[in-house]
Amino acid sequence: MTTLFISDLHLEESRPDITEAFLGFLDGKASGVDQLYILGDFFEAWIGDDERTPLQEQIATALRKLRDSGTRIFLMHGNRDFLIGQDFCDRAGATLLDDPTVIDLYGTPTLLMHGDSLCTADVEYQKFRANMRNPQWQQMILQRPLKDRQQMARQLREISMAKNQGKEEFIMDVTPEEVVKDLETHGVQRMIHGHTHRPAVHELTANGSPAKRIVLGDWDKNVWWLEAEPGKEPELFKEPL
């Protein structure tokens, strides 16, 4: 019995190396596992399930193949692909998860998140996040013509890159107090998330007891995944992209 966790692949046409690595991952490491969790920023951008680019179709087909082989697939929104909808999930054979979600990971309650909500020092981003996660705002965006949404995505990406270059490192990382708050709110001792691109296992205290925060890595230079099995502590792995 094995469960895998990945995040922050940022799949896009300009990075065929990441696409190739992911397809190889599905045929290799993910083949025969019980569950695969994708915790956000799976795609670099997503402007609606109606776009259906060749890359998106290729990925949906590959995921469906894995699902049909018996592996359950779970997908969570990130800050880049928060408009992924039920249509894509149906085609890919994936179940869309709320952010956050608590699962029973082989007997240990575990909090799953994308991780951007933990970066509370970035006040400007949190305001933007609140807007983009608003269902009414999302519906308004999805009603726009496809070309308008494509242009909007390009503009938002350029703005985000420009703003992030001027931010201090601590602003881009999680707020420790927010981590403890979320663990205690959900009554758990383990958290798994992505977003920050800083893979590590952090020891901390929450609910008056030892706790862990496991951060998944991004797929820019390495393939990162977290592997969990019954009776073992989840372990981070990486391979060169």
C-alpha positions, 0 to 999 in steps of 0.5 A: 500500500502506497500513497504519493503526494506531488505539487507545483509541477507548473505544467506548460507548453514551454517546459516539455521536459516537465511534461515528459518527466510527469508522464514517466512518473505516472508510468513508473513511480505512480504505477500500481500505487493506491492513491496519488494526491496533486496539491495545487499548481499542477498547471502553470495557468488554467483559464477554464475547462473549455480551453482544452489545449493539446497539453491539457488533453494529453495530461487528462488522458494520462491521468485517466489511464492511471485511474483506470488501472486502479489508482485513486487520484485527488487534485487540489487547486493552487494559486495558478490553476484555481479555475480547474473544474469538474469537467477536467476532473471527470476527463482525468478521473480525478476527485477535486479536493477542498483546500484545506482537507483532512485525510486519514493517512494510514491511521494518522489524520493529516491536513492537506493544503496548497500552502498559499493561505499560510503566507499571511505576511504577504497581505497584498497577495492574501487580498488577491487570493480572497477575490480569486477564490470567490465563486462569484468572481470565478463565474464572472471570469469564466463567462468572458471569451476565451481570448480575453481570459488568455490575455488576462492570464498572461497579464496576471503572470507578468504582474505576479513575477514583477511583484515577487522580485521585490518581496523579501524572502520571509514574505514569500514563506509561510507564517509559523504562527499560521501553521500552528493555528491551522494544525490546532484548528483541525486537531491534527499533528501533521500537515502536507503542502506545497506552494513555497518551493522549499521542500523540507520536513519541519518539526514543531509543536501544536496542540501541546504535542510534537507535530510535522509540516512536510513541504513538497518540492516544485518540478523546476530542476528536480522531480519531487514526491512524498511517499507514504506507506502504512507503519512508516513516516512519509518520506520525501524523494527527488530525482533530477528532472 
